[in-house]
Amino acid sequence: MAKRRPSGDGMVRRRADGRWEGRIVVGHKDNGDSIFRYFSGRTQKD
């Protein structure tokens, strides 16, 4: 069984089209699955 990621934990990665994509855990569902919010930008700093 996988470990649960804490709220506020996230990641940033570079997409194939050159843009940057980030995601962050904002909470958990009743069954324990993480709820993510995604965002993207032209630069990593965005």
PDB file of all heavy atoms in Angstrom:
ATOM      1  N   MET A   1       0.843  -1.178   0.000  1.00  0.00           N
ATOM      2  CA  MET A   1       0.000   0.000   0.000  1.00  0.00           C
ATOM      3  C   MET A   1       0.889   1.242   0.000  1.00  0.00           C
ATOM      4  O   MET A   1       1.869   1.322   0.729  1.00  0.00           O
ATOM      5  CB  MET A   1      -0.908  -0.024   1.224  1.00  0.00           C
ATOM      6  CG  MET A   1      -1.794   1.184   1.329  1.00  0.00           C
ATOM      7  SD  MET A   1      -2.864   1.047   2.755  1.00  0.00           S
ATOM      8  CE  MET A   1      -4.397   1.366   1.948  1.00  0.00           C
ATOM      9  N   ALA A   2       0.530   2.210  -0.812  1.00  0.00           N
ATOM     10  CA  ALA A   2       1.318   3.432  -0.926  1.00  0.00           C
ATOM     11  C   ALA A   2       1.092   4.345   0.270  1.00  0.00           C
ATOM     12  O   ALA A   2       0.043   4.316   0.909  1.00  0.00           O
ATOM     13  CB  ALA A   2       0.940   4.159  -2.203  1.00  0.00           C
ATOM     14  N   LYS A   3       2.098   5.158   0.573  1.00  0.00           N
ATOM     15  CA  LYS A   3       1.960   6.119   1.667  1.00  0.00           C
ATOM     16  C   LYS A   3       1.114   7.291   1.209  1.00  0.00           C
ATOM     17  O   LYS A   3       1.106   7.644   0.033  1.00  0.00           O
ATOM     18  CB  LYS A   3       3.332   6.621   2.092  1.00  0.00           C
ATOM     19  CG  LYS A   3       4.161   5.576   2.773  1.00  0.00           C
ATOM     20  CD  LYS A   3       5.451   6.176   3.264  1.00  0.00           C
ATOM     21  CE  LYS A   3       6.271   5.125   3.959  1.00  0.00           C
ATOM     22  NZ  LYS A   3       7.523   5.660   4.462  1.00  0.00           N
ATOM     23  N   ARG A   4       0.431   7.913   2.135  1.00  0.00           N
ATOM     24  CA  ARG A   4      -0.400   9.062   1.855  1.00  0.00           C
ATOM     25  C   ARG A   4       0.463  10.317   1.828  1.00  0.00           C
ATOM     26  O   ARG A   4       1.273  10.527   2.724  1.00  0.00           O
ATOM     27  CB  ARG A   4      -1.449   9.188   2.948  1.00  0.00           C
ATOM     28  CG  ARG A   4      -2.749   9.747   2.493  1.00  0.00           C
ATOM     29  CD  ARG A   4      -3.758   9.548   3.569  1.00  0.00           C
ATOM     30  NE  ARG A   4      -3.997  10.834   4.207  1.00  0.00           N
ATOM     31  CZ  ARG A   4      -5.028  11.109   4.955  1.00  0.00           C
ATOM     32  NH1 ARG A   4      -5.901  10.179   5.214  1.00  0.00           N
ATOM     33  NH2 ARG A   4      -5.195  12.275   5.474  1.00  0.00           N
ATOM     34  N   ARG A   5       0.298  11.151   0.792  1.00  0.00           N
ATOM     35  CA  ARG A   5       1.056  12.392   0.720  1.00  0.00           C
ATOM     36  C   ARG A   5       0.377  13.433   1.599  1.00  0.00           C
ATOM     37  O   ARG A   5      -0.833  13.580   1.559  1.00  0.00           O
ATOM     38  CB  ARG A   5       1.099  12.890  -0.717  1.00  0.00           C
ATOM     39  CG  ARG A   5       1.909  11.990  -1.626  1.00  0.00           C
ATOM     40  CD  ARG A   5       1.946  12.528  -3.016  1.00  0.00           C
ATOM     41  NE  ARG A   5       2.871  13.639  -3.066  1.00  0.00           N
ATOM     42  CZ  ARG A   5       3.713  13.869  -4.052  1.00  0.00           C
ATOM     43  NH1 ARG A   5       3.740  13.057  -5.078  1.00  0.00           N
ATOM     44  NH2 ARG A   5       4.511  14.895  -4.033  1.00  0.00           N
ATOM     45  N   PRO A   6       1.131  14.181   2.389  1.00  0.00           N
ATOM     46  CA  PRO A   6       0.524  15.183   3.271  1.00  0.00           C
ATOM     47  C   PRO A   6      -0.019  16.371   2.489  1.00  0.00           C
ATOM     48  O   PRO A   6       0.472  16.675   1.397  1.00  0.00           O
ATOM     49  CB  PRO A   6       1.686  15.600   4.176  1.00  0.00           C
ATOM     50  CG  PRO A   6       2.912  15.283   3.411  1.00  0.00           C
ATOM     51  CD  PRO A   6       2.579  14.103   2.554  1.00  0.00           C
ATOM     52  N   SER A   7      -1.009  17.051   3.044  1.00  0.00           N
ATOM     53  CA  SER A   7      -1.528  18.250   2.421  1.00  0.00           C
ATOM     54  C   SER A   7      -0.416  19.278   2.317  1.00  0.00           C
ATOM     55  O   SER A   7       0.398  19.425   3.217  1.00  0.00           O
ATOM     56  CB  SER A   7      -2.684  18.834   3.234  1.00  0.00           C
ATOM     57  OG  SER A   7      -3.796  17.989   3.179  1.00  0.00           O
ATOM     58  N   GLY A   8      -0.359  19.980   1.193  1.00  0.00           N
ATOM     59  CA  GLY A   8       0.683  20.973   0.964  1.00  0.00           C
ATOM     60  C   GLY A   8       1.886  20.420   0.231  1.00  0.00           C
ATOM     61  O   GLY A   8       2.726  21.170  -0.239  1.00  0.00           O
ATOM     62  N   ASP A   9       1.978  19.094   0.116  1.00  0.00           N
ATOM     63  CA  ASP A   9       3.077  18.476  -0.612  1.00  0.00           C
ATOM     64  C   ASP A   9       2.777  18.575  -2.106  1.00  0.00           C
ATOM     65  O   ASP A   9       1.624  18.523  -2.518  1.00  0.00           O
ATOM     66  CB  ASP A   9       3.214  17.016  -0.192  1.00  0.00           C
ATOM     67  CG  ASP A   9       4.481  16.376  -0.718  1.00  0.00           C
ATOM     68  OD1 ASP A   9       5.451  17.111  -0.939  1.00  0.00           O
ATOM     69  OD2 ASP A   9       4.494  15.150  -0.886  1.00  0.00           O
ATOM     70  N   GLY A  10       3.796  18.723  -2.920  1.00  0.00           N
ATOM     71  CA  GLY A  10       3.556  18.836  -4.348  1.00  0.00           C
ATOM     72  C   GLY A  10       4.795  18.552  -5.168  1.00  0.00           C
ATOM     73  O   GLY A  10       5.811  18.104  -4.641  1.00  0.00           O
ATOM     74  N   MET A  11       4.703  18.822  -6.464  1.00  0.00           N
ATOM     75  CA  MET A  11       5.809  18.574  -7.372  1.00  0.00           C
ATOM     76  C   MET A  11       5.733  19.530  -8.554  1.00  0.00           C
ATOM     77  O   MET A  11       4.679  20.071  -8.854  1.00  0.00           O
ATOM     78  CB  MET A  11       5.778  17.141  -7.877  1.00  0.00           C
ATOM     79  CG  MET A  11       4.478  16.773  -8.577  1.00  0.00           C
ATOM     80  SD  MET A  11       4.622  15.452  -9.744  1.00  0.00           S
ATOM     81  CE  MET A  11       5.304  16.255 -11.146  1.00  0.00           C
ATOM     82  N   VAL A  12       6.867  19.745  -9.198  1.00  0.00           N
ATOM     83  CA  VAL A  12       6.952  20.574 -10.399  1.00  0.00           C
ATOM     84  C   VAL A  12       7.711  19.758 -11.434  1.00  0.00           C
ATOM     85  O   VAL A  12       8.718  19.131 -11.129  1.00  0.00           O
ATOM     86  CB  VAL A  12       7.702  21.895 -10.118  1.00  0.00           C
ATOM     87  CG1 VAL A  12       7.847  22.708 -11.388  1.00  0.00           C
ATOM     88  CG2 VAL A  12       6.980  22.700  -9.059  1.00  0.00           C
ATOM     89  N   ARG A  13       7.218  19.759 -12.685  1.00  0.00           N
ATOM     90  CA  ARG A  13       7.903  19.014 -13.738  1.00  0.00           C
ATOM     91  C   ARG A  13       7.823  19.775 -15.047  1.00  0.00           C
ATOM     92  O   ARG A  13       6.981  20.664 -15.211  1.00  0.00           O
ATOM     93  CB  ARG A  13       7.308  17.620 -13.914  1.00  0.00           C
ATOM     94  CG  ARG A  13       5.925  17.626 -14.529  1.00  0.00           C
ATOM     95  CD  ARG A  13       5.386  16.209 -14.656  1.00  0.00           C
ATOM     96  NE  ARG A  13       4.121  16.210 -15.345  1.00  0.00           N
ATOM     97  CZ  ARG A  13       3.958  15.877 -16.617  1.00  0.00           C
ATOM     98  NH1 ARG A  13       5.006  15.513 -17.333  1.00  0.00           N
ATOM     99  NH2 ARG A  13       2.769  15.900 -17.179  1.00  0.00           N
ATOM    100  N   ARG A  14       8.680  19.448 -15.973  1.00  0.00           N
ATOM    101  CA  ARG A  14       8.693  20.076 -17.295  1.00  0.00           C
ATOM    102  C   ARG A  14       7.902  19.197 -18.249  1.00  0.00           C
ATOM    103  O   ARG A  14       8.155  17.994 -18.363  1.00  0.00           O
ATOM    104  CB  ARG A  14      10.123  20.212 -17.790  1.00  0.00           C
ATOM    105  CG  ARG A  14      10.220  20.920 -19.101  1.00  0.00           C
ATOM    106  CD  ARG A  14      11.058  22.130 -18.966  1.00  0.00           C
ATOM    107  NE  ARG A  14      10.961  22.955 -20.156  1.00  0.00           N
ATOM    108  CZ  ARG A  14      11.912  23.723 -20.568  1.00  0.00           C
ATOM    109  NH1 ARG A  14      13.044  23.781 -19.893  1.00  0.00           N
ATOM    110  NH2 ARG A  14      11.747  24.465 -21.625  1.00  0.00           N
ATOM    111  N   ARG A  15       6.924  19.792 -18.943  1.00  0.00           N
ATOM    112  CA  ARG A  15       6.104  19.044 -19.889  1.00  0.00           C
ATOM    113  C   ARG A  15       6.827  18.893 -21.218  1.00  0.00           C
ATOM    114  O   ARG A  15       7.806  19.573 -21.487  1.00  0.00           O
ATOM    115  CB  ARG A  15       4.781  19.776 -20.106  1.00  0.00           C
ATOM    116  CG  ARG A  15       3.928  19.820 -18.874  1.00  0.00           C
ATOM    117  CD  ARG A  15       2.785  20.789 -18.990  1.00  0.00           C
ATOM    118  NE  ARG A  15       2.172  20.813 -20.301  1.00  0.00           N
ATOM    119  CZ  ARG A  15       0.872  20.750 -20.524  1.00  0.00           C
ATOM    120  NH1 ARG A  15       0.049  20.659 -19.505  1.00  0.00           N
ATOM    121  NH2 ARG A  15       0.396  20.804 -21.733  1.00  0.00           N
ATOM    122  N   ALA A  16       6.326  17.997 -22.061  1.00  0.00           N
ATOM    123  CA  ALA A  16       6.953  17.745 -23.361  1.00  0.00           C
ATOM    124  C   ALA A  16       6.894  18.973 -24.266  1.00  0.00           C
ATOM    125  O   ALA A  16       7.776  19.163 -25.119  1.00  0.00           O
ATOM    126  CB  ALA A  16       6.264  16.558 -24.043  1.00  0.00           C
ATOM    127  N   ASP A  17       5.889  19.834 -24.077  1.00  0.00           N
ATOM    128  CA  ASP A  17       5.770  21.030 -24.925  1.00  0.00           C
ATOM    129  C   ASP A  17       6.618  22.197 -24.415  1.00  0.00           C
ATOM    130  O   ASP A  17       6.580  23.286 -24.963  1.00  0.00           O
ATOM    131  CB  ASP A  17       4.307  21.465 -25.058  1.00  0.00           C
ATOM    132  CG  ASP A  17       3.670  21.839 -23.734  1.00  0.00           C
ATOM    133  OD1 ASP A  17       4.372  21.835 -22.708  1.00  0.00           O
ATOM    134  OD2 ASP A  17       2.464  22.132 -23.732  1.00  0.00           O
ATOM    135  N   GLY A  18       7.420  21.985 -23.353  1.00  0.00           N
ATOM    136  CA  GLY A  18       8.328  23.008 -22.858  1.00  0.00           C
ATOM    137  C   GLY A  18       7.793  23.823 -21.698  1.00  0.00           C
ATOM    138  O   GLY A  18       8.542  24.548 -21.048  1.00  0.00           O
ATOM    139  N   ARG A  19       6.490  23.732 -21.414  1.00  0.00           N
ATOM    140  CA  ARG A  19       5.928  24.466 -20.281  1.00  0.00           C
ATOM    141  C   ARG A  19       6.176  23.697 -18.991  1.00  0.00           C
ATOM    142  O   ARG A  19       6.510  22.524 -19.006  1.00  0.00           O
ATOM    143  CB  ARG A  19       4.428  24.685 -20.481  1.00  0.00           C
ATOM    144  CG  ARG A  19       4.105  25.633 -21.612  1.00  0.00           C
ATOM    145  CD  ARG A  19       2.636  25.926 -21.681  1.00  0.00           C
ATOM    146  NE  ARG A  19       1.912  24.691 -21.992  1.00  0.00           N
ATOM    147  CZ  ARG A  19       0.608  24.538 -21.847  1.00  0.00           C
ATOM    148  NH1 ARG A  19      -0.128  25.526 -21.402  1.00  0.00           N
ATOM    149  NH2 ARG A  19       0.018  23.403 -22.157  1.00  0.00           N
ATOM    150  N   TRP A  20       6.014  24.383 -17.874  1.00  0.00           N
ATOM    151  CA  TRP A  20       6.175  23.771 -16.558  1.00  0.00           C
ATOM    152  C   TRP A  20       4.810  23.494 -15.958  1.00  0.00           C
ATOM    153  O   TRP A  20       3.879  24.280 -16.129  1.00  0.00           O
ATOM    154  CB  TRP A  20       6.964  24.691 -15.635  1.00  0.00           C
ATOM    155  CG  TRP A  20       8.397  24.771 -16.028  1.00  0.00           C
ATOM    156  CD1 TRP A  20       8.954  25.629 -16.933  1.00  0.00           C
ATOM    157  CD2 TRP A  20       9.462  23.950 -15.563  1.00  0.00           C
ATOM    158  NE1 TRP A  20      10.298  25.400 -17.052  1.00  0.00           N
ATOM    159  CE2 TRP A  20      10.634  24.371 -16.213  1.00  0.00           C
ATOM    160  CE3 TRP A  20       9.532  22.906 -14.654  1.00  0.00           C
ATOM    161  CZ2 TRP A  20      11.858  23.772 -15.979  1.00  0.00           C
ATOM    162  CZ3 TRP A  20      10.756  22.314 -14.415  1.00  0.00           C
ATOM    163  CH2 TRP A  20      11.910  22.747 -15.068  1.00  0.00           C
ATOM    164  N   GLU A  21       4.679  22.357 -15.289  1.00  0.00           N
ATOM    165  CA  GLU A  21       3.418  21.974 -14.664  1.00  0.00           C
ATOM    166  C   GLU A  21       3.687  21.650 -13.197  1.00  0.00           C
ATOM    167  O   GLU A  21       4.657  20.981 -12.867  1.00  0.00           O
ATOM    168  CB  GLU A  21       2.849  20.738 -15.356  1.00  0.00           C
ATOM    169  CG  GLU A  21       1.596  20.201 -14.710  1.00  0.00           C
ATOM    170  CD  GLU A  21       1.137  18.913 -15.349  1.00  0.00           C
ATOM    171  OE1 GLU A  21       1.958  17.986 -15.487  1.00  0.00           O
ATOM    172  OE2 GLU A  21      -0.042  18.839 -15.699  1.00  0.00           O
ATOM    173  N   GLY A  22       2.833  22.143 -12.332  1.00  0.00           N
ATOM    174  CA  GLY A  22       2.959  21.847 -10.918  1.00  0.00           C
ATOM    175  C   GLY A  22       1.660  21.275 -10.388  1.00  0.00           C
ATOM    176  O   GLY A  22       0.597  21.494 -10.949  1.00  0.00           O
ATOM    177  N   ARG A  23       1.758  20.523  -9.325  1.00  0.00           N
ATOM    178  CA  ARG A  23       0.553  20.028  -8.670  1.00  0.00           C
ATOM    179  C   ARG A  23       0.796  19.993  -7.174  1.00  0.00           C
ATOM    180  O   ARG A  23       1.920  19.770  -6.712  1.00  0.00           O
ATOM    181  CB  ARG A  23       0.113  18.687  -9.208  1.00  0.00           C
ATOM    182  CG  ARG A  23       0.957  17.524  -8.848  1.00  0.00           C
ATOM    183  CD  ARG A  23       0.375  16.249  -9.442  1.00  0.00           C
ATOM    184  NE  ARG A  23       1.122  15.104  -8.950  1.00  0.00           N
ATOM    185  CZ  ARG A  23       0.793  13.865  -9.155  1.00  0.00           C
ATOM    186  NH1 ARG A  23      -0.272  13.586  -9.856  1.00  0.00           N
ATOM    187  NH2 ARG A  23       1.514  12.884  -8.679  1.00  0.00           N
ATOM    188  N   ILE A  24      -0.266  20.202  -6.433  1.00  0.00           N
ATOM    189  CA  ILE A  24      -0.175  20.257  -4.982  1.00  0.00           C
ATOM    190  C   ILE A  24      -1.351  19.499  -4.385  1.00  0.00           C
ATOM    191  O   ILE A  24      -2.451  19.501  -4.944  1.00  0.00           O
ATOM    192  CB  ILE A  24      -0.141  21.717  -4.483  1.00  0.00           C
ATOM    193  CG1 ILE A  24       0.146  21.782  -2.994  1.00  0.00           C
ATOM    194  CG2 ILE A  24      -1.408  22.443  -4.831  1.00  0.00           C
ATOM    195  CD1 ILE A  24       0.483  23.156  -2.496  1.00  0.00           C
ATOM    196  N   VAL A  25      -1.110  18.804  -3.283  1.00  0.00           N
ATOM    197  CA  VAL A  25      -2.162  18.073  -2.573  1.00  0.00           C
ATOM    198  C   VAL A  25      -2.899  19.078  -1.690  1.00  0.00           C
ATOM    199  O   VAL A  25      -2.292  19.755  -0.871  1.00  0.00           O
ATOM    200  CB  VAL A  25      -1.570  16.939  -1.710  1.00  0.00           C
ATOM    201  CG1 VAL A  25      -2.667  16.239  -0.930  1.00  0.00           C
ATOM    202  CG2 VAL A  25      -0.812  15.950  -2.565  1.00  0.00           C
ATOM    203  N   VAL A  26      -4.214  19.188  -1.884  1.00  0.00           N
ATOM    204  CA  VAL A  26      -5.005  20.142  -1.099  1.00  0.00           C
ATOM    205  C   VAL A  26      -5.872  19.455  -0.049  1.00  0.00           C
ATOM    206  O   VAL A  26      -6.477  20.128   0.778  1.00  0.00           O
ATOM    207  CB  VAL A  26      -5.888  21.035  -2.004  1.00  0.00           C
ATOM    208  CG1 VAL A  26      -5.018  21.924  -2.868  1.00  0.00           C
ATOM    209  CG2 VAL A  26      -6.823  20.213  -2.843  1.00  0.00           C
ATOM    210  N   GLY A  27      -5.928  18.137  -0.076  1.00  0.00           N
ATOM    211  CA  GLY A  27      -6.729  17.401   0.900  1.00  0.00           C
ATOM    212  C   GLY A  27      -6.857  15.945   0.490  1.00  0.00           C
ATOM    213  O   GLY A  27      -6.176  15.486  -0.415  1.00  0.00           O
ATOM    214  N   HIS A  28      -7.760  15.245   1.162  1.00  0.00           N
ATOM    215  CA  HIS A  28      -7.974  13.831   0.878  1.00  0.00           C
ATOM    216  C   HIS A  28      -9.461  13.510   0.858  1.00  0.00           C
ATOM    217  O   HIS A  28     -10.238  14.098   1.603  1.00  0.00           O
ATOM    218  CB  HIS A  28      -7.279  12.968   1.936  1.00  0.00           C
ATOM    219  CG  HIS A  28      -5.805  13.145   1.937  1.00  0.00           C
ATOM    220  ND1 HIS A  28      -5.178  14.077   2.711  1.00  0.00           N
ATOM    221  CD2 HIS A  28      -4.832  12.533   1.233  1.00  0.00           C
ATOM    222  CE1 HIS A  28      -3.877  14.023   2.495  1.00  0.00           C
ATOM    223  NE2 HIS A  28      -3.641  13.096   1.598  1.00  0.00           N
ATOM    224  N   LYS A  29      -9.829  12.566  -0.008  1.00  0.00           N
ATOM    225  CA  LYS A  29     -11.203  12.092  -0.089  1.00  0.00           C
ATOM    226  C   LYS A  29     -11.478  11.145   1.080  1.00  0.00           C
ATOM    227  O   LYS A  29     -10.568  10.758   1.807  1.00  0.00           O
ATOM    228  CB  LYS A  29     -11.422  11.358  -1.412  1.00  0.00           C
ATOM    229  CG  LYS A  29     -11.212  12.236  -2.628  1.00  0.00           C
ATOM    230  CD  LYS A  29     -11.388  11.418  -3.885  1.00  0.00           C
ATOM    231  CE  LYS A  29     -11.051  12.255  -5.106  1.00  0.00           C
ATOM    232  NZ  LYS A  29     -11.101  11.477  -6.339  1.00  0.00           N
ATOM    233  N   ASP A  30     -12.735  10.768   1.238  1.00  0.00           N
ATOM    234  CA  ASP A  30     -13.110   9.859   2.330  1.00  0.00           C
ATOM    235  C   ASP A  30     -12.408   8.509   2.228  1.00  0.00           C
ATOM    236  O   ASP A  30     -12.122   7.876   3.237  1.00  0.00           O
ATOM    237  CB  ASP A  30     -14.620   9.642   2.344  1.00  0.00           C
ATOM    238  CG  ASP A  30     -15.379  10.891   2.765  1.00  0.00           C
ATOM    239  OD1 ASP A  30     -14.793  11.719   3.489  1.00  0.00           O
ATOM    240  OD2 ASP A  30     -16.546  11.020   2.367  1.00  0.00           O
ATOM    241  N   ASN A  31     -12.112   8.069   1.000  1.00  0.00           N
ATOM    242  CA  ASN A  31     -11.449   6.773   0.829  1.00  0.00           C
ATOM    243  C   ASN A  31      -9.926   6.877   0.925  1.00  0.00           C
ATOM    244  O   ASN A  31      -9.227   5.888   0.750  1.00  0.00           O
ATOM    245  CB  ASN A  31     -11.844   6.132  -0.501  1.00  0.00           C
ATOM    246  CG  ASN A  31     -11.375   6.923  -1.703  1.00  0.00           C
ATOM    247  OD1 ASN A  31     -10.729   7.944  -1.571  1.00  0.00           O
ATOM    248  ND2 ASN A  31     -11.723   6.446  -2.882  1.00  0.00           N
ATOM    249  N   GLY A  32      -9.371   8.084   1.189  1.00  0.00           N
ATOM    250  CA  GLY A  32      -7.932   8.250   1.371  1.00  0.00           C
ATOM    251  C   GLY A  32      -7.186   8.751   0.156  1.00  0.00           C
ATOM    252  O   GLY A  32      -6.002   9.041   0.245  1.00  0.00           O
ATOM    253  N   ASP A  33      -7.848   8.815  -1.014  1.00  0.00           N
ATOM    254  CA  ASP A  33      -7.193   9.328  -2.216  1.00  0.00           C
ATOM    255  C   ASP A  33      -6.876  10.807  -2.057  1.00  0.00           C
ATOM    256  O   ASP A  33      -7.620  11.554  -1.435  1.00  0.00           O
ATOM    257  CB  ASP A  33      -8.081   9.150  -3.446  1.00  0.00           C
ATOM    258  CG  ASP A  33      -8.245   7.702  -3.855  1.00  0.00           C
ATOM    259  OD1 ASP A  33      -7.436   6.873  -3.413  1.00  0.00           O
ATOM    260  OD2 ASP A  33      -9.182   7.410  -4.622  1.00  0.00           O
ATOM    261  N   SER A  34      -5.759  11.239  -2.648  1.00  0.00           N
ATOM    262  CA  SER A  34      -5.355  12.636  -2.579  1.00  0.00           C
ATOM    263  C   SER A  34      -6.176  13.478  -3.551  1.00  0.00           C
ATOM    264  O   SER A  34      -6.538  13.026  -4.633  1.00  0.00           O
ATOM    265  CB  SER A  34      -3.877  12.780  -2.930  1.00  0.00           C
ATOM    266  OG  SER A  34      -3.079  12.092  -2.009  1.00  0.00           O
ATOM    267  N   ILE A  35      -6.447  14.732  -3.172  1.00  0.00           N
ATOM    268  CA  ILE A  35      -7.103  15.697  -4.049  1.00  0.00           C
ATOM    269  C   ILE A  35      -6.018  16.660  -4.504  1.00  0.00           C
ATOM    270  O   ILE A  35      -5.371  17.313  -3.682  1.00  0.00           O
ATOM    271  CB  ILE A  35      -8.211  16.473  -3.310  1.00  0.00           C
ATOM    272  CG1 ILE A  35      -9.268  15.512  -2.772  1.00  0.00           C
ATOM    273  CG2 ILE A  35      -8.836  17.512  -4.235  1.00  0.00           C
ATOM    274  CD1 ILE A  35     -10.266  16.179  -1.836  1.00  0.00           C
ATOM    275  N   PHE A  36      -5.778  16.736  -5.818  1.00  0.00           N
ATOM    276  CA  PHE A  36      -4.722  17.574  -6.378  1.00  0.00           C
ATOM    277  C   PHE A  36      -5.298  18.812  -7.048  1.00  0.00           C
ATOM    278  O   PHE A  36      -6.421  18.803  -7.544  1.00  0.00           O
ATOM    279  CB  PHE A  36      -3.935  16.795  -7.451  1.00  0.00           C
ATOM    280  CG  PHE A  36      -3.099  15.682  -6.897  1.00  0.00           C
ATOM    281  CD1 PHE A  36      -3.547  14.374  -6.941  1.00  0.00           C
ATOM    282  CD2 PHE A  36      -1.859  15.938  -6.352  1.00  0.00           C
ATOM    283  CE1 PHE A  36      -2.774  13.346  -6.447  1.00  0.00           C
ATOM    284  CE2 PHE A  36      -1.081  14.914  -5.853  1.00  0.00           C
ATOM    285  CZ  PHE A  36      -1.530  13.617  -5.903  1.00  0.00           C
ATOM    286  N   ARG A  37      -4.501  19.874  -7.075  1.00  0.00           N
ATOM    287  CA  ARG A  37      -4.779  21.058  -7.886  1.00  0.00           C
ATOM    288  C   ARG A  37      -3.575  21.231  -8.796  1.00  0.00           C
ATOM    289  O   ARG A  37      -2.425  21.143  -8.354  1.00  0.00           O
ATOM    290  CB  ARG A  37      -4.957  22.313  -7.025  1.00  0.00           C
ATOM    291  CG  ARG A  37      -6.214  22.298  -6.195  1.00  0.00           C
ATOM    292  CD  ARG A  37      -7.466  22.384  -7.076  1.00  0.00           C
ATOM    293  NE  ARG A  37      -8.655  22.352  -6.274  1.00  0.00           N
ATOM    294  CZ  ARG A  37      -9.444  21.309  -6.120  1.00  0.00           C
ATOM    295  NH1 ARG A  37      -9.163  20.176  -6.718  1.00  0.00           N
ATOM    296  NH2 ARG A  37     -10.515  21.370  -5.381  1.00  0.00           N
ATOM    297  N   TYR A  38      -3.831  21.463 -10.085  1.00  0.00           N
ATOM    298  CA  TYR A  38      -2.781  21.574 -11.089  1.00  0.00           C
ATOM    299  C   TYR A  38      -2.652  23.014 -11.558  1.00  0.00           C
ATOM    300  O   TYR A  38      -3.629  23.756 -11.583  1.00  0.00           O
ATOM    301  CB  TYR A  38      -3.108  20.695 -12.301  1.00  0.00           C
ATOM    302  CG  TYR A  38      -3.184  19.232 -11.975  1.00  0.00           C
ATOM    303  CD1 TYR A  38      -4.358  18.655 -11.539  1.00  0.00           C
ATOM    304  CD2 TYR A  38      -2.058  18.429 -12.092  1.00  0.00           C
ATOM    305  CE1 TYR A  38      -4.426  17.310 -11.228  1.00  0.00           C
ATOM    306  CE2 TYR A  38      -2.116  17.075 -11.787  1.00  0.00           C
ATOM    307  CZ  TYR A  38      -3.311  16.525 -11.354  1.00  0.00           C
ATOM    308  OH  TYR A  38      -3.365  15.197 -11.049  1.00  0.00           O
ATOM    309  N   PHE A  39      -1.450  23.414 -11.955  1.00  0.00           N
ATOM    310  CA  PHE A  39      -1.225  24.726 -12.539  1.00  0.00           C
ATOM    311  C   PHE A  39      -0.061  24.608 -13.508  1.00  0.00           C
ATOM    312  O   PHE A  39       0.744  23.689 -13.423  1.00  0.00           O
ATOM    313  CB  PHE A  39      -0.952  25.777 -11.461  1.00  0.00           C
ATOM    314  CG  PHE A  39       0.100  25.381 -10.473  1.00  0.00           C
ATOM    315  CD1 PHE A  39       1.425  25.711 -10.684  1.00  0.00           C
ATOM    316  CD2 PHE A  39      -0.230  24.670  -9.340  1.00  0.00           C
ATOM    317  CE1 PHE A  39       2.400  25.346  -9.780  1.00  0.00           C
ATOM    318  CE2 PHE A  39       0.741  24.301  -8.430  1.00  0.00           C
ATOM    319  CZ  PHE A  39       2.062  24.642  -8.651  1.00  0.00           C
ATOM    320  N   SER A  40       0.016  25.523 -14.464  1.00  0.00           N
ATOM    321  CA  SER A  40       1.105  25.484 -15.432  1.00  0.00           C
ATOM    322  C   SER A  40       1.555  26.903 -15.756  1.00  0.00           C
ATOM    323  O   SER A  40       0.821  27.873 -15.525  1.00  0.00           O
ATOM    324  CB  SER A  40       0.663  24.773 -16.713  1.00  0.00           C
ATOM    325  OG  SER A  40      -0.390  25.460 -17.322  1.00  0.00           O
ATOM    326  N   GLY A  41       2.775  27.014 -16.273  1.00  0.00           N
ATOM    327  CA  GLY A  41       3.327  28.313 -16.615  1.00  0.00           C
ATOM    328  C   GLY A  41       4.441  28.169 -17.629  1.00  0.00           C
ATOM    329  O   GLY A  41       4.946  27.069 -17.883  1.00  0.00           O
ATOM    330  N   ARG A  42       4.832  29.298 -18.219  1.00  0.00           N
ATOM    331  CA  ARG A  42       5.884  29.283 -19.220  1.00  0.00           C
ATOM    332  C   ARG A  42       7.265  29.068 -18.612  1.00  0.00           C
ATOM    333  O   ARG A  42       8.138  28.480 -19.232  1.00  0.00           O
ATOM    334  CB  ARG A  42       5.887  30.574 -20.016  1.00  0.00           C
ATOM    335  CG  ARG A  42       4.717  30.709 -20.940  1.00  0.00           C
ATOM    336  CD  ARG A  42       4.783  31.944 -21.792  1.00  0.00           C
ATOM    337  NE  ARG A  42       5.908  32.808 -21.441  1.00  0.00           N
ATOM    338  CZ  ARG A  42       6.081  34.029 -21.890  1.00  0.00           C
ATOM    339  NH1 ARG A  42       5.212  34.544 -22.711  1.00  0.00           N
ATOM    340  NH2 ARG A  42       7.114  34.746 -21.516  1.00  0.00           N
ATOM    341  N   THR A  43       7.464  29.550 -17.381  1.00  0.00           N
ATOM    342  CA  THR A  43       8.746  29.377 -16.702  1.00  0.00           C
ATOM    343  C   THR A  43       8.523  28.635 -15.393  1.00  0.00           C
ATOM    344  O   THR A  43       7.407  28.593 -14.882  1.00  0.00           O
ATOM    345  CB  THR A  43       9.412  30.732 -16.401  1.00  0.00           C
ATOM    346  OG1 THR A  43       8.598  31.449 -15.474  1.00  0.00           O
ATOM    347  CG2 THR A  43       9.597  31.545 -17.667  1.00  0.00           C
ATOM    348  N   GLN A  44       9.586  28.089 -14.854  1.00  0.00           N
ATOM    349  CA  GLN A  44       9.468  27.354 -13.593  1.00  0.00           C
ATOM    350  C   GLN A  44       9.071  28.285 -12.464  1.00  0.00           C
ATOM    351  O   GLN A  44       8.324  27.910 -11.555  1.00  0.00           O
ATOM    352  CB  GLN A  44      10.791  26.666 -13.267  1.00  0.00           C
ATOM    353  CG  GLN A  44      10.708  25.736 -12.075  1.00  0.00           C
ATOM    354  CD  GLN A  44      12.009  24.977 -11.842  1.00  0.00           C
ATOM    355  OE1 GLN A  44      13.023  25.285 -12.448  1.00  0.00           O
ATOM    356  NE2 GLN A  44      11.968  24.003 -10.981  1.00  0.00           N
ATOM    357  N   LYS A  45       9.501  29.545 -12.527  1.00  0.00           N
ATOM    358  CA  LYS A  45       9.177  30.502 -11.482  1.00  0.00           C
ATOM    359  C   LYS A  45       7.699  30.858 -11.473  1.00  0.00           C
ATOM    360  O   LYS A  45       7.138  31.148 -10.416  1.00  0.00           O
ATOM    361  CB  LYS A  45      10.020  31.754 -11.677  1.00  0.00           C
ATOM    362  CG  LYS A  45       9.966  32.699 -10.514  1.00  0.00           C
ATOM    363  CD  LYS A  45      10.954  33.833 -10.711  1.00  0.00           C
ATOM    364  CE  LYS A  45      10.933  34.738  -9.503  1.00  0.00           C
ATOM    365  NZ  LYS A  45      11.921  35.798  -9.613  1.00  0.00           N
ATOM    366  N   ASP A  46       7.049  30.841 -12.644  1.00  0.00           N
ATOM    367  CA  ASP A  46       5.606  31.125 -12.720  1.00  0.00           C
ATOM    368  C   ASP A  46       4.841  30.177 -11.835  1.00  0.00           C
ATOM    369  O   ASP A  46       3.887  30.485 -11.208  1.00  0.00           O
ATOM    370  CB  ASP A  46       5.082  31.001 -14.138  1.00  0.00           C
ATOM    371  CG  ASP A  46       5.520  32.149 -15.021  1.00  0.00           C
ATOM    372  OD1 ASP A  46       5.982  33.177 -14.502  1.00  0.00           O
ATOM    373  OD2 ASP A  46       5.403  31.996 -16.253  1.00  0.00           O
TER     374      ASP A  46
END
